Amino acid sequence: MKLNRSCLKNREAFEKISVKLPNYDWDQMVQATEEAPRWIHFGAGNIFRGFIAELQQRLLEEGLEESGIIAADTFDFDIIDKIYTPYDNMTMMVRLKPDGTMEREVIASIAKGVKADISNEADFGYLVKAFKNPSLQMVSFTITEKGYALTDFKGELFPFVKKDMEAGPHKATHAMSVVTALLLERFQAGGFPLALVSMDNCSHNGEKLKSSVVSIAEAWVTAGFAPAEFKAWVEDENKVSFPWSMIDKITPRPAEVVEKALMEDGIEEMAPVITSKNTYIAPFVNAEVPQYLVVEDRFPAGRPALEKAGVYMTDRDTVNKTERMKVTTCLNPLHTALAVYGCLLGYESIAAEMKDKELKALVERIGYVEGMPVVTDPGILKPVDFLKEVIEVRLPNPFIPDTPQRIATDTSQKISIRFGETIKAYLEEENLDVESLTAIPLAIAGWLRYLLGVDDNGDSMEISSDPMLSELKEQLKDIKFGEKESVKSGLNGILSSPILFGTDLVKAGLSGKIEVMLSKMLAGPGAIRKTLQEYLNSAH
């Protein structure tokens, strides 16, 4: 058995091995998309295949849509050649439940996979034709946050972006330049309205997308490649909108246990591939069951009935609040705390950490006790229910192969949002005492201890990559494992940094507590465990 259009005529064999097949006319869907495309998506990776494409599948099955999605990749063209075309753009979706069982479904709502490459005449011509069609309603994105970036950390344009701005739309290479070139084609074809929806996991994603597109449009207008009216059209939210969104679903790298199960059931050619851009991807996507997508409902050309597929369609303020709930209280702070302590205590999976009495108590206190009093309530989801699902279902799922080492990457860039926002809220609320915080200072002390590169046994360990690592290590160079008193050399240089923590922890009155915690963690082998026990037991 193979994953391609032939499976639709082999329904009985697939159902026998518990694989759900689509129940709409696939050929008709492909034809409808060709004639009147409504949805194009940039970013052909796992979060799209394992979440976004499934939304359209639900609408097709309910008869609420006739066309599918055109998937375009801007970065790794091998994905189209190796994962899309040979499988007729179908994906084997495997939902991993915490009890070890798997749900399997063929997602077939992607009508065509193309390369968003201007030098590829056939594929790019197909995209131009689709962009010119008045039927097109939305263009969505999962290209990661860096896909929108035009400048480096100094604020200077990347050389390839500068080149795109100078060379014009017919020689565009960067994802944002390619999209702007396609928008110019739509403008010239009649200026039909359109929504550009970033579904990437970053704050104010729609704002980032709009800023990049407008910057390129402005450069092309200045250089004479486009009329001034084009920039005005892109900036007019009644013509081209950039809705904000919040997305949440873990789609980790392909798991060997899933590949093996599919092959044992007789489904051929399921092995992952490594592309020339080092993407590790498979014909299947394995992912957790819970998923959330909250989208600002601003679509000047209309849209699919996404709410019928489980998407929360709402206003910008609610999107922002939902994202803030997740990032500052209910998920991301827990992940960061587990990441640093998981590395220090020798864990290799987040799920295994959730069986650790102290680590479970740590994240429960960060979320339920310290975060909930200041949580941002979006109104559409109950924060306490979301947090409960994270702690009881999502983080303990042993079949989601997420490692603390991966999550510990770039912690310096995340900590101000993940912990700093809660600390600031405590400082602003008259009836809350910032000095009552215990678990959040423990998480910060744990991160500083982690930066020493020595685990709780006293053995050296690798520190995950971080853009501020060399600077942080320099500031911590006098602090030594086995020397509690070395903390007295002072942490004020780090703890007073609003860039790192979102606020000055010295002025906030938390630096002394964090220094004592770190000092205790330095006492010798096993000191981290003892420190966690001491503070978490006394906090109950």
C-alpha positions as CSV (number, residue, x, y, z in Angstrom):
1,M,0.0,0.0,0.0
2,K,1.2,3.5,-0.8
3,L,0.4,7.0,0.3
4,N,-0.9,8.6,-2.9
5,R,-4.1,9.0,-4.8
6,S,-4.2,5.2,-5.2
7,C,-5.1,4.9,-1.5
8,L,-8.5,6.4,-2.2
9,K,-9.4,3.4,-4.3
10,N,-7.9,1.0,-1.7
11,R,-10.2,2.2,1.1
12,E,-11.0,-1.2,2.6
13,A,-7.3,-2.1,3.0
14,F,-6.5,1.2,4.7
15,E,-9.5,1.1,7.0
16,K,-8.5,-2.5,8.0
17,I,-5.3,-1.1,9.5
18,S,-7.2,1.8,11.1
19,V,-6.2,4.6,8.7
20,K,-8.9,7.2,8.1
21,L,-9.2,8.3,4.5
22,P,-10.9,11.5,3.3
23,N,-14.5,11.2,2.3
24,Y,-14.7,13.9,-0.4
25,D,-14.0,13.8,-4.1
26,W,-10.2,14.4,-4.3
27,D,-10.1,14.9,-8.1
28,Q,-12.9,17.4,-7.9
29,M,-11.1,19.3,-5.1
30,V,-7.9,19.5,-7.2
31,Q,-9.8,20.8,-10.2
32,A,-11.8,23.3,-8.2
33,T,-8.5,24.6,-6.8
34,E,-7.0,24.9,-10.2
35,E,-10.0,26.9,-11.5
36,A,-10.7,29.1,-8.5
37,P,-8.0,29.0,-5.8
38,R,-9.0,30.5,-2.4
39,W,-6.1,29.6,-0.1
40,I,-2.3,29.6,-0.6
41,H,0.1,28.7,2.2
42,F,3.8,29.5,2.4
43,G,5.9,27.1,4.5
44,A,5.4,23.5,3.6
45,G,6.7,21.9,6.8
46,N,5.2,19.8,9.6
47,I,3.1,22.4,11.4
48,F,1.3,23.1,8.1
49,R,0.9,19.5,7.1
50,G,-0.1,18.3,10.6
51,F,-2.4,21.2,11.6
52,I,-3.3,23.8,9.0
53,A,-4.0,21.4,6.2
54,E,-6.2,19.4,8.5
55,L,-8.5,22.4,9.0
56,Q,-9.3,22.5,5.3
57,Q,-9.8,18.7,5.3
58,R,-12.5,19.1,7.9
59,L,-14.3,21.8,5.8
60,L,-14.1,19.7,2.7
61,E,-15.6,16.8,4.5
62,E,-18.4,18.9,5.8
63,G,-19.1,20.3,2.3
64,L,-18.2,23.8,3.4
65,E,-15.3,24.1,0.9
66,E,-14.8,22.8,-2.6
67,S,-11.1,23.8,-3.2
68,G,-8.0,22.8,-1.3
69,I,-4.8,24.6,-0.4
70,I,-1.8,25.4,-2.6
71,A,1.3,24.8,-0.6
72,A,4.4,26.8,-1.5
73,D,7.9,26.5,0.0
74,T,10.2,29.5,0.1
75,F,13.3,27.9,1.7
76,D,13.7,24.1,1.2
77,F,12.6,23.1,-2.3
78,D,13.6,19.5,-1.7
79,I,10.5,19.2,0.5
80,I,8.3,19.6,-2.6
81,D,10.3,17.2,-4.7
82,K,10.7,14.5,-2.0
83,I,7.7,14.8,0.3
84,Y,4.9,16.4,-1.8
85,T,5.2,15.3,-5.4
86,P,5.8,11.5,-4.9
87,Y,2.8,11.3,-2.6
88,D,0.4,13.4,-4.6
89,N,0.7,16.1,-1.9
90,M,-0.9,13.8,0.8
91,T,0.3,13.5,4.4
92,M,-0.1,10.6,6.8
93,M,-1.2,12.4,10.0
94,V,-0.3,10.4,13.2
95,R,-1.8,11.7,16.4
96,L,0.2,10.5,19.4
97,K,-1.9,10.0,22.6
98,P,-0.4,9.9,26.1
99,D,-1.5,6.3,26.5
100,G,0.7,5.2,23.6
101,T,-2.1,4.7,21.0
102,M,-2.0,6.4,17.6
103,E,-4.7,7.8,15.5
104,R,-3.9,7.8,11.8
105,E,-5.5,9.8,9.0
106,V,-4.6,10.7,5.4
107,I,-4.7,14.4,5.0
108,A,-5.4,15.1,1.3
109,S,-6.5,18.7,1.3
110,I,-3.3,20.1,-0.3
111,A,-4.2,20.4,-4.0
112,K,-0.7,21.2,-5.2
113,G,2.8,21.7,-3.8
114,V,5.0,24.3,-5.6
115,K,8.4,26.0,-5.1
116,A,8.2,29.7,-4.5
117,D,11.2,30.2,-6.6
118,I,11.2,33.0,-9.3
119,S,13.7,31.1,-11.4
120,N,11.4,28.1,-11.6
121,E,9.2,29.2,-14.4
122,A,6.5,26.6,-14.1
123,D,5.9,26.8,-10.4
124,F,6.3,30.5,-10.1
125,G,4.0,31.0,-13.1
126,Y,1.4,28.9,-11.3
127,L,1.6,31.1,-8.2
128,V,1.4,34.3,-10.3
129,K,-1.8,32.9,-12.0
130,A,-3.3,32.1,-8.6
131,F,-2.4,35.5,-7.1
132,K,-4.0,37.2,-10.1
133,N,-7.3,35.3,-9.6
134,P,-10.0,37.3,-7.9
135,S,-11.1,34.1,-6.1
136,L,-8.1,34.1,-3.9
137,Q,-9.1,35.0,-0.3
138,M,-6.2,34.3,2.0
139,V,-2.5,33.6,2.0
140,S,-1.1,32.1,5.2
141,F,2.4,31.5,6.5
142,T,4.4,29.1,8.7
143,I,7.9,30.1,7.7
144,T,9.3,30.6,11.3
145,E,9.9,34.0,12.9
146,K,13.3,34.5,11.1
147,G,11.5,34.1,7.7
148,Y,10.1,37.7,8.2
149,A,13.4,39.3,9.2
150,L,15.0,41.8,6.8
151,T,17.7,43.1,9.2
152,D,20.4,41.7,11.4
153,F,20.6,42.3,15.2
154,K,22.3,45.7,14.5
155,G,19.3,46.8,12.4
156,E,21.2,46.6,9.1
157,L,19.6,45.0,6.0
158,F,20.8,41.5,5.2
159,P,22.9,41.7,2.0
160,F,20.4,39.4,0.1
161,V,17.5,41.7,1.2
162,K,19.3,44.8,0.0
163,K,20.0,43.1,-3.3
164,D,16.3,42.2,-3.7
165,M,15.3,45.8,-3.0
166,E,17.8,47.0,-5.6
167,A,17.2,44.3,-8.3
168,G,13.4,44.5,-8.1
169,P,10.5,42.1,-8.1
170,H,11.6,39.9,-11.1
171,K,14.8,38.9,-9.2
172,A,13.4,38.4,-5.7
173,T,14.9,35.6,-3.6
174,H,14.0,36.3,0.1
175,A,10.5,35.0,1.2
176,M,9.2,38.4,1.9
177,S,10.4,39.7,-1.5
178,V,8.8,36.8,-3.3
179,V,5.5,37.4,-1.6
180,T,5.7,41.2,-2.3
181,A,6.4,40.4,-6.0
182,L,3.3,38.2,-6.1
183,L,1.3,41.0,-4.4
184,L,2.4,43.4,-7.1
185,E,1.1,40.9,-9.7
186,R,-2.3,41.0,-7.9
187,F,-2.3,44.8,-7.7
188,Q,-1.6,45.1,-11.4
189,A,-4.3,42.5,-12.2
190,G,-7.0,44.7,-10.6
191,G,-6.0,45.2,-6.9
192,F,-8.4,42.5,-5.6
193,P,-8.5,42.4,-1.8
194,L,-6.6,39.7,0.1
195,A,-5.7,38.6,3.7
196,L,-2.1,37.7,4.5
197,V,-2.2,35.6,7.7
198,S,1.0,34.7,9.6
199,M,0.4,31.6,11.6
200,D,3.9,31.5,13.0
201,N,4.5,31.0,16.7
202,C,5.7,34.6,17.5
203,S,4.2,37.7,19.1
204,H,2.5,40.2,16.9
205,N,3.1,38.0,13.9
206,G,0.8,39.9,11.6
207,E,2.6,43.1,12.4
208,K,6.0,41.5,11.6
209,L,4.7,40.3,8.2
210,K,3.1,43.6,7.3
211,S,6.3,45.6,8.3
212,S,8.5,43.4,6.0
213,V,6.1,43.5,3.0
214,V,5.6,47.3,3.3
215,S,9.4,47.9,3.6
216,I,10.0,45.9,0.4
217,A,7.1,47.6,-1.4
218,E,8.5,51.0,-0.4
219,A,12.0,50.2,-1.6
220,W,10.6,49.1,-5.0
221,V,8.4,52.2,-5.3
222,T,11.5,54.4,-4.5
223,A,13.6,52.5,-7.1
224,G,10.9,52.8,-9.8
225,F,9.8,49.1,-9.9
226,A,6.3,49.8,-8.7
227,P,3.9,52.8,-8.7
228,A,3.3,54.7,-5.4
229,E,-0.3,53.4,-5.5
230,F,1.1,49.8,-4.9
231,K,2.5,50.7,-1.5
232,A,-0.7,52.6,-0.6
233,W,-2.7,49.4,-1.6
234,V,-0.6,47.2,0.6
235,E,-1.0,49.5,3.5
236,D,-4.7,49.8,3.2
237,E,-6.2,47.2,5.6
238,N,-9.5,47.2,3.7
239,K,-7.6,46.0,0.6
240,V,-4.7,43.9,2.1
241,S,-5.1,42.8,5.7
242,F,-2.5,41.2,8.0
243,P,-4.5,39.5,10.8
244,W,-2.7,38.5,13.9
245,S,-2.9,34.9,15.2
246,M,-1.8,32.6,18.0
247,I,-0.9,29.0,17.2
248,D,-0.1,26.1,19.6
249,K,0.6,22.5,18.7
250,I,3.7,20.4,19.1
251,T,4.8,18.7,15.9
252,P,8.2,17.2,16.7
253,R,10.6,15.5,14.2
254,P,9.5,12.2,12.8
255,A,9.6,9.4,15.3
256,E,11.2,6.1,14.5
257,V,8.4,4.2,16.4
258,V,5.8,5.8,14.1
259,E,7.7,4.9,10.9
260,K,8.1,1.3,12.1
261,A,4.4,1.0,12.9
262,L,3.4,2.3,9.5
263,M,5.8,0.0,7.7
264,E,4.7,-3.0,9.7
265,D,1.1,-2.4,8.6
266,G,2.2,-2.5,5.0
267,I,2.4,1.2,4.1
268,E,5.5,1.5,1.9
269,E,8.0,4.3,1.5
270,M,7.5,6.0,4.8
271,A,11.2,6.6,5.7
272,P,12.2,10.2,6.6
273,V,14.6,12.1,4.3
274,I,17.2,14.7,5.1
275,T,17.1,17.5,2.5
276,S,20.0,19.5,1.1
277,K,19.0,22.2,3.6
278,N,19.2,19.6,6.5
279,T,15.5,19.4,7.1
280,Y,14.6,16.0,8.6
281,I,11.1,15.3,7.3
282,A,8.9,12.3,6.5
283,P,5.8,11.5,4.5
284,F,4.1,11.3,7.9
285,V,3.7,13.9,10.6
286,N,3.5,12.8,14.2
287,A,2.1,15.3,16.7
288,E,0.2,15.7,19.9
289,V,-3.6,15.8,19.9
290,P,-4.3,19.2,21.5
291,Q,-4.1,22.1,19.1
292,Y,-5.1,25.8,19.2
293,L,-5.4,28.4,16.5
294,V,-6.8,31.9,17.3
295,V,-7.1,34.3,14.4
296,E,-8.0,37.9,14.1
297,D,-11.2,38.0,11.9
298,R,-10.2,40.6,9.3
299,F,-10.6,39.1,5.8
300,P,-11.5,41.8,3.1
301,A,-12.1,39.1,0.4
302,G,-14.0,36.7,2.7
303,R,-12.6,33.4,4.1
304,P,-13.2,29.7,4.7
305,A,-15.5,28.9,7.6
306,L,-12.5,28.2,9.8
307,E,-14.5,28.4,13.0
308,K,-16.3,25.3,11.9
309,A,-12.9,23.5,12.0
310,G,-12.2,24.5,15.5
311,V,-10.4,27.8,14.9
312,Y,-11.2,30.7,17.3
313,M,-12.1,33.7,15.1
314,T,-11.9,36.8,17.1
315,D,-10.5,40.4,17.4
316,R,-6.8,41.5,17.7
317,D,-7.0,42.2,21.4
318,T,-8.2,38.6,22.1
319,V,-5.5,37.1,19.9
320,N,-2.9,39.2,21.9
321,K,-4.3,38.1,25.2
322,T,-4.4,34.4,24.2
323,E,-0.8,34.6,23.1
324,R,0.2,36.4,26.3
325,M,-1.6,33.7,28.4
326,K,0.3,31.0,26.8
327,V,3.7,32.6,26.6
328,T,3.8,34.3,30.0
329,T,1.9,31.9,32.3
330,C,0.4,28.6,31.0
331,L,3.0,27.0,28.8
332,N,6.3,28.7,27.9
333,P,7.5,29.5,31.4
334,L,7.0,25.8,32.4
335,H,8.9,24.7,29.3
336,T,11.9,26.9,30.2
337,A,12.0,25.8,33.8
338,L,11.9,22.2,32.8
339,A,14.5,22.8,30.1
340,V,17.2,24.1,32.4
341,Y,16.6,21.8,35.3
342,G,16.2,18.8,32.9
343,C,19.7,19.5,31.6
344,L,21.1,19.9,35.1
345,L,19.5,16.7,36.4
346,G,20.4,14.5,33.4
347,Y,17.0,14.2,31.7
348,E,16.6,13.6,28.0
349,S,12.9,14.1,27.6
350,I,10.4,16.6,29.0
351,A,7.9,13.8,29.6
352,A,10.3,12.0,31.9
353,E,10.8,15.2,33.9
354,M,7.1,15.3,34.6
355,K,7.5,12.1,36.6
356,D,10.0,13.9,38.9
357,K,8.3,14.9,42.1
358,E,10.2,18.2,42.5
359,L,10.1,19.3,38.8
360,K,6.4,18.6,38.6
361,A,5.9,20.6,41.8
362,L,8.1,23.4,40.4
363,V,6.0,23.9,37.2
364,E,2.7,23.5,39.1
365,R,3.7,26.3,41.4
366,I,4.9,28.5,38.5
367,G,1.6,28.1,36.7
368,Y,-1.2,27.6,39.3
369,V,0.2,29.5,42.3
370,E,2.4,32.3,41.0
371,G,1.1,32.8,37.4
372,M,-2.7,32.5,37.9
373,P,-3.1,35.6,40.0
374,V,-1.8,37.8,37.2
375,V,-2.7,35.7,34.1
376,T,-4.1,37.5,31.1
377,D,-7.6,35.9,30.6
378,P,-8.5,36.0,26.9
379,G,-12.1,35.1,27.5
380,I,-12.3,32.5,24.8
381,L,-10.2,29.9,26.7
382,K,-10.1,29.4,30.5
383,P,-6.5,29.8,31.6
384,V,-6.8,27.3,34.4
385,D,-8.2,24.6,32.0
386,F,-5.4,25.3,29.4
387,L,-2.8,25.1,32.2
388,K,-4.3,21.8,33.5
389,E,-4.1,20.3,30.0
390,V,-0.5,21.4,29.7
391,I,0.5,19.9,33.0
392,E,-1.6,16.7,33.0
393,V,-1.8,15.8,29.3
394,R,0.7,17.6,27.1
395,L,4.0,17.8,29.0
396,P,3.8,14.2,30.4
397,N,3.1,12.7,26.9
398,P,6.0,10.2,26.5
399,F,5.4,9.9,22.8
400,I,6.3,13.5,22.1
401,P,10.1,13.3,21.7
402,D,10.9,16.8,23.0
403,T,14.2,17.3,24.8
404,P,15.2,19.8,27.5
405,Q,18.4,20.5,25.6
406,R,16.4,21.7,22.5
407,I,14.1,23.9,24.6
408,A,17.0,25.4,26.5
409,T,18.2,27.0,23.2
410,D,18.2,30.8,23.2
411,T,16.9,31.1,26.8
412,S,18.4,34.6,27.1
413,Q,16.0,35.8,24.4
414,K,12.9,34.3,26.1
415,I,13.3,34.8,29.8
416,S,12.1,38.4,29.9
417,I,8.7,37.4,28.5
418,R,8.4,34.0,30.2
419,F,9.2,35.2,33.7
420,G,9.7,39.0,33.5
421,E,6.1,39.7,32.6
422,T,4.7,38.0,35.7
423,I,7.3,39.7,38.0
424,K,6.3,43.1,36.5
425,A,2.6,42.3,37.1
426,Y,3.4,41.5,40.8
427,L,5.3,44.9,41.1
428,E,2.3,46.7,39.6
429,E,-0.4,45.0,41.7
430,E,-0.9,46.6,45.2
431,N,-2.3,43.4,46.7
432,L,0.5,41.2,45.5
433,D,3.9,40.8,47.1
434,V,6.8,40.1,44.7
435,E,8.8,38.7,47.5
436,S,6.2,35.9,47.9
437,L,7.5,34.4,44.6
438,T,9.5,31.2,45.0
439,A,9.2,29.0,41.9
440,I,10.0,31.8,39.4
441,P,13.2,32.9,41.3
442,L,14.1,29.2,41.4
443,A,13.7,29.0,37.6
444,I,16.0,32.0,37.2
445,A,18.6,30.7,39.7
446,G,18.4,27.4,37.9
447,W,19.2,29.1,34.6
448,L,22.2,30.9,36.0
449,R,23.4,27.6,37.5
450,Y,22.9,25.9,34.1
451,L,25.1,28.5,32.4
452,L,28.1,27.3,34.4
453,G,28.0,24.1,32.3
454,V,28.3,21.7,35.3
455,D,25.4,19.3,36.1
456,D,24.2,18.3,39.6
457,N,26.7,15.5,39.8
458,G,29.6,18.0,39.2
459,D,30.2,16.7,35.7
460,S,30.6,19.1,32.7
461,M,27.7,19.3,30.4
462,E,27.0,21.0,27.1
463,I,25.2,24.3,27.1
464,S,22.6,24.8,24.3
465,S,23.4,27.6,21.8
466,D,22.4,31.1,22.9
467,P,23.4,34.5,21.2
468,M,24.4,35.9,24.6
469,L,26.3,32.9,25.9
470,S,29.8,34.3,25.8
471,E,28.7,37.6,27.5
472,L,26.8,35.7,30.2
473,K,29.7,33.3,30.8
474,E,32.1,36.2,31.2
475,Q,29.8,37.7,33.9
476,L,29.6,34.4,35.7
477,K,33.3,33.5,35.4
478,D,34.0,33.9,39.1
479,I,31.2,31.7,40.3
480,K,32.4,28.1,40.8
481,F,30.9,24.7,41.5
482,G,31.6,23.6,45.1
483,E,32.2,27.2,46.2
484,K,29.0,28.6,47.7
485,E,30.7,31.8,48.7
486,S,31.7,32.6,45.1
487,V,28.2,34.0,44.5
488,K,29.2,36.9,46.7
489,S,31.4,38.2,43.9
490,G,28.0,39.6,42.7
491,L,25.2,38.9,40.3
492,N,24.0,42.5,40.1
493,G,25.4,43.0,36.6
494,I,23.1,40.3,35.3
495,L,20.1,40.6,37.7
496,S,19.8,44.3,37.1
497,S,19.4,43.9,33.4
498,P,15.9,44.8,32.1
499,I,17.0,43.4,28.7
500,L,17.4,39.9,30.2
501,F,14.5,39.9,32.7
502,G,12.1,42.6,31.5
503,T,12.8,44.5,34.7
504,D,15.6,45.3,37.2
505,L,15.5,42.3,39.6
506,V,17.8,44.2,42.1
507,K,15.3,47.1,42.4
508,A,12.4,44.6,42.4
509,G,13.9,43.0,45.6
510,L,14.4,39.5,44.1
511,S,18.1,39.5,43.6
512,G,19.0,38.5,47.2
513,K,16.6,35.5,47.0
514,I,18.0,34.4,43.7
515,E,21.6,34.7,44.9
516,V,20.9,32.6,48.0
517,M,19.2,29.9,45.8
518,L,22.2,29.8,43.4
519,S,24.6,29.7,46.3
520,K,22.9,26.6,47.8
521,M,22.9,24.9,44.3
522,L,26.7,25.3,44.3
523,A,27.4,23.4,47.5
524,G,28.4,20.2,45.8
525,P,27.0,17.1,44.1
526,G,23.2,16.8,44.7
527,A,22.9,20.4,45.8
528,I,20.4,21.3,43.1
529,R,18.1,18.5,44.1
530,K,18.4,19.5,47.8
531,T,17.7,23.1,47.0
532,L,14.6,22.3,45.0
533,Q,13.3,20.1,47.8
534,E,14.0,22.8,50.4
535,Y,12.2,25.6,48.7
536,L,9.3,23.6,47.2
537,N,8.5,21.8,50.4
538,S,8.6,25.0,52.5
539,A,6.4,26.7,49.9
540,H,3.5,24.3,50.4
